[in-house]
């Protein structure tokens, strides 16, 4: 064990002990219950921060510094993918020229989701491939970048894939430095950092993610949970395809079972509504019901879905043909309902497994004639057949459950037992957003994507992940809940300074003796983990962007559970040439700063007239100043006018990368100054 | 490129891939299957007796063939997998969807 790791472990242990000691004492002995409306939120926020700190400590416990990579596999076949949607041609040209110049033998492809002829001409000029969506995608959900990659997977056949966003210019040795890890047949993915060249030293928009692309990924790597971040990663095709097959099996199984359940209730209802004279129809419906139950029994016995659905469809087909001959006129009456059902099957932009029973029931609840019921069953079975008729391709290796496909895909790769590697060396240089609005849109999008995964495939209940892996994924999601804690950390000092309500029972020496040492070692842990990397900007943004984090969680919740639109706008690609300063984008932060300042003034007045204690007022004033220093970054961000390099020429296109997953920063709530910085 | 034999008998096409059905051969198999189905034969048996190796890309091609066959109103069956190929079926759980048949002639009997 290196001396650094040993030191880290000692600090992690001390931090954990002091933190647990402080928060336990807070819950048991120091909550000011009569002021519960502020006291309870505060102690919950402090507990949140402690958990954040413990998860960060857990990652640091196994920080893995890999050093020199193993030599590359000489005969490995590699496809280099450059994903683009609407970035300027010249931007893509720069990346493509650099990709062609990668030393290890490979083929280069532009994955052009914008389907632009001039992009095709660029590819031809450079002698590389140009991939656009195949005809299969006509009228099907496109799934953005995940769909773009899935489409390209089908058109290529290299053993490994290097994925690059349109703005990520690779170094010639990027493959030589990463392919060697795949000598281990269990390694499925190697991620390298994302680094941005159009960012000044002081990084006013917090674009760089030195802590995430560093100790945090290295810590996750130690627990075999290094994340895939969408770009600058090499993936073993077999790992990705296996994910696609396993998902296909899963979704088809869920979908067929769901359809059969729904079919049974539809037919049973129709059977009840029959008149006494309709004996032929009654007999037919009984047969259908029998077949539905038989299909369910067969599936329960473990028979192959393909056989069960095939036999079922054919038997229902037989019964239907017999009935049609007997009773033609009923068909017409039900055609409308049936076409709606088929619409449900085809137009659904969700995967099979997420078509809700309720939506099927809603349609099928309408009164149907018996023949209509049979047609209904057929439509339902077609809807969830093993052919996945609602998707362009039956196999979707890149996950489509989230607007950020990378994390969900990586979790599934880990679930199948593959290993991932984080190689801590900058091997591609990209471009970050240069204006506040684009930056806010981008951060919101990442946060929403993470929250979607948390709600749809919560890592804590993924049985195929080992517990440390579950916690490493969960840590990232947890860190995005910081927006709610930030609200409390703003409110608490305001409440004390204005109306004198203290959420803690007493500012006793007990309080300081427990809190201060914890804060100090927590900062120390942070300092040692960062090893000289700048972290302050990230700490500021993790608190200062609290409206973004809150919106991400609430909108993803509405999207996943209430079927609402994500309200997701595509990140603007071209820098806004707006003359005005966009104070409107940060109104909540400005209001918070105003409240804090006002509270400070009121607090001083209250102290002057003897209505408040010196200790309480000064402590809360320090807290206010801390909050204001944190929020001051917002002012700089609004005033930032884009990157102006001090030397040489500016990058040609001041555009924003397609989907550069980077770190959002690191939380530093006033009471618990270490939190996992995250994407 | 691998050799893929195609023959049609009484409305059922038999497709026999020879050798390694891996990521390089997957596209070829997918195109062969699509050609057969677009040519009007919607019942297809893929005979895996001559297939020495199968990876997830090869499996993906089989599933995409299954989708095409079903959408054309027919079906795709797998017959005679070697033990090596069968182990891939079990590893990916695909045997829950696709049940391999013991021989080509009776592949469409049930």
Contacts between the chains, C-beta under 8 A, distances in Angstrom:
chain1	res1	chain2	res2	distance
A	154	B	27	7.4
A	154	B	30	7.8
A	154	B	60	7.9
A	154	B	64	7.9
A	155	B	27	7.6
A	157	B	23	4.6
A	157	B	24	4.7
A	157	B	26	6.9
A	157	B	27	6.2
A	157	B	57	7.3
A	158	B	23	7.6
A	159	B	23	6.8
A	237	B	23	5.6
A	237	B	57	6.7
A	238	B	23	7.5
A	238	B	55	5.6
A	238	B	56	5.6
A	238	B	57	7.4
A	241	B	23	7.5
A	241	B	55	7.1
A	241	B	56	3.4
A	241	B	57	5.0
A	241	B	59	7.5
A	241	B	60	5.7
A	242	B	56	4.5
A	242	B	92	6.1
A	244	B	56	7.1
A	244	B	60	6.3
A	245	B	56	5.2
A	245	B	59	5.4
A	245	B	60	6.6
A	245	B	63	7.4
A	245	B	92	4.5
A	245	B	93	8.0
A	245	B	94	5.8
A	246	B	92	5.9
A	246	B	93	6.4
A	248	B	63	6.2
A	248	B	94	7.8
A	248	B	97	7.6
A	249	B	92	7.0
A	249	B	93	4.7
A	249	B	94	5.8
A	249	B	96	5.6
A	249	B	97	5.7
A	252	B	97	5.9
A	253	B	96	6.5
A	253	B	97	7.7
A	302	B	96	7.5
A	303	B	99	7.4
A	304	B	95	6.9
A	304	B	96	6.5
A	304	B	97	6.0
A	304	B	98	6.1
A	304	B	99	3.5
A	305	B	96	6.3
A	305	B	97	4.7
A	306	B	66	7.2
A	306	B	75	7.6
A	306	B	97	5.3
A	306	B	98	5.4
A	306	B	99	6.8
A	307	B	99	5.6
A	307	B	110	6.8
A	310	B	75	5.6
A	311	B	110	7.4
A	385	B	70	6.0
A	386	B	66	6.8
A	386	B	70	6.9
A	386	B	97	5.8
A	387	B	66	6.6
A	387	B	67	4.1
A	387	B	70	4.0
A	387	B	71	5.8
A	388	B	67	6.6
A	389	B	67	7.8
A	389	B	71	6.6
A	393	B	64	6.8
A	394	B	63	5.0
A	394	B	64	5.9
A	394	B	66	7.5
A	394	B	67	4.7
A	395	B	60	4.5
A	395	B	63	5.9
A	395	B	64	6.9
